[in-house]
Amino acid sequence: MDIKLGDRIESVDGFRGWVRYVGEVAGRREREWYGIEWDEEKRGKHDGIYDGYRYFECRREGSFGSFVKPKMISGRQTLGDAVMEKYSLRKENITGSLVVSKPVELDQLTLCSVSGMKVAAIRPGDESI
């Protein structure tokens, strides 16, 4: 997984945030950690300080930050991935019923929103936005 500083990510349990640190954390056996500033306060346990050392700073005041292992991150998306995920044909199981939404003709789409999604870059290989 190619996750970089500033990327928008989603955890495997569905929480979203920003990558503020990538690297080792002193005193921890695992070699790679991600310092995440979560969208939701109280999801985090601190503000980027671990064992008296500041690894990153959250842009908002409060307990928005935490360190997570790579296996706890589900990944990053490009803008195109997010648009496809949101506006293409979806099948969802809602209270036991199968719901199929009508797909949007993407070439006819004049306005869209990817608010709240984990968009990290415009195209694959681009730097984080």
VMD Tcl script that draws the C-alpha trace (Angstrom):
set ca {
  {0.00 0.00 0.00}
  {1.45 3.35 -1.03}
  {0.26 5.69 1.72}
  {1.98 9.06 2.09}
  {1.88 12.08 4.36}
  {-1.24 14.12 3.69}
  {-3.21 11.21 2.24}
  {-6.87 10.82 3.04}
  {-7.48 7.32 4.40}
  {-10.19 5.08 5.78}
  {-9.63 2.55 8.55}
  {-10.85 -1.01 8.22}
  {-13.65 -0.16 10.67}
  {-14.87 2.75 8.54}
  {-13.38 5.84 10.20}
  {-11.76 8.48 7.99}
  {-8.83 10.79 8.57}
  {-5.59 12.34 7.34}
  {-2.10 10.80 7.45}
  {0.10 13.12 9.50}
  {3.06 10.77 10.15}
  {4.62 7.70 8.52}
  {7.48 5.86 10.20}
  {8.75 4.18 13.33}
  {7.55 4.86 16.85}
  {10.20 4.52 19.58}
  {9.63 1.58 21.89}
  {7.24 -0.21 19.52}
  {8.23 -3.46 17.85}
  {6.51 -2.82 14.51}
  {8.66 -0.75 12.17}
  {5.93 1.14 10.31}
  {3.16 3.20 11.87}
  {0.75 5.79 10.56}
  {-0.06 8.84 12.64}
  {-3.67 9.66 11.80}
  {-5.68 12.77 12.51}
  {-9.24 11.42 12.57}
  {-12.24 13.37 11.35}
  {-14.05 12.52 14.58}
  {-12.70 13.79 17.86}
  {-12.60 11.09 20.55}
  {-11.67 8.54 17.89}
  {-8.11 9.55 18.68}
  {-6.31 9.21 21.98}
  {-3.87 12.13 21.77}
  {-2.57 14.94 19.58}
  {0.50 13.26 18.05}
  {2.65 12.91 21.17}
  {3.67 9.40 22.24}
  {5.79 8.69 25.30}
  {6.80 12.35 25.57}
  {7.91 12.75 21.93}
  {5.90 14.66 19.31}
  {5.62 12.69 16.07}
  {2.96 14.84 14.42}
  {0.58 17.71 15.11}
  {-3.15 17.63 14.62}
  {-4.49 20.72 12.89}
  {-7.40 20.86 15.32}
  {-7.17 21.08 19.07}
  {-8.22 18.01 21.02}
  {-7.80 14.26 20.92}
  {-8.03 13.63 17.19}
  {-4.78 11.67 16.75}
  {-3.68 8.07 17.05}
  {-1.06 5.67 15.70}
  {-2.25 2.72 13.64}
  {-0.59 -0.26 12.01}
  {-0.70 -0.55 8.21}
  {-3.10 -3.51 8.39}
  {-5.70 -1.20 9.99}
  {-5.84 1.08 6.92}
  {-8.12 0.07 4.06}
  {-6.37 2.35 1.58}
  {-6.62 5.53 -0.42}
  {-8.66 6.51 -3.47}
  {-8.19 8.65 -6.52}
  {-10.88 11.15 -7.47}
  {-11.97 8.84 -10.29}
  {-12.27 5.86 -7.92}
  {-14.45 7.90 -5.57}
  {-16.76 9.09 -8.38}
  {-17.11 5.52 -9.68}
  {-17.83 4.19 -6.19}
  {-20.48 6.80 -5.52}
  {-22.24 7.06 -8.89}
  {-21.94 3.64 -10.55}
  {-24.37 0.73 -10.20}
  {-24.57 -0.46 -6.61}
  {-26.22 -3.43 -4.98}
  {-26.94 -3.07 -1.31}
  {-28.59 -5.41 1.13}
  {-30.91 -3.28 3.23}
  {-33.01 -5.19 5.77}
  {-32.77 -8.32 3.68}
  {-33.88 -6.68 0.43}
  {-31.76 -6.31 -2.66}
  {-31.70 -2.73 -3.87}
  {-30.24 -1.84 -7.25}
  {-29.81 1.84 -7.92}
  {-29.84 3.14 -11.47}
  {-26.30 3.90 -12.63}
  {-25.45 7.44 -13.63}
  {-24.08 8.02 -17.12}
  {-20.71 9.39 -16.04}
  {-20.16 11.26 -19.30}
  {-23.45 13.11 -18.62}
  {-22.53 13.99 -15.03}
  {-22.21 17.77 -14.68}
  {-22.01 18.04 -10.90}
  {-20.85 15.55 -8.31}
  {-19.73 15.44 -4.71}
  {-17.13 13.20 -3.11}
  {-17.49 14.86 0.28}
  {-16.61 12.50 3.12}
  {-14.82 10.01 0.88}
  {-11.15 9.08 1.16}
  {-9.85 10.92 -1.93}
  {-6.08 11.21 -1.71}
  {-5.06 12.05 -5.28}
  {-6.49 13.13 -8.62}
  {-4.93 10.25 -10.62}
  {-2.99 7.09 -9.66}
  {0.61 7.98 -8.93}
  {-0.14 11.65 -8.24}
  {1.02 13.36 -5.09}
  {-1.56 13.71 -2.36}
  {-4.03 16.57 -2.68}
}
mol new
graphics top color blue
foreach p $ca { graphics top sphere $p radius 0.5 }
foreach p [lrange $ca 0 end-1] q [lrange $ca 1 end] { graphics top cylinder $p $q radius 0.2 }
display resetview
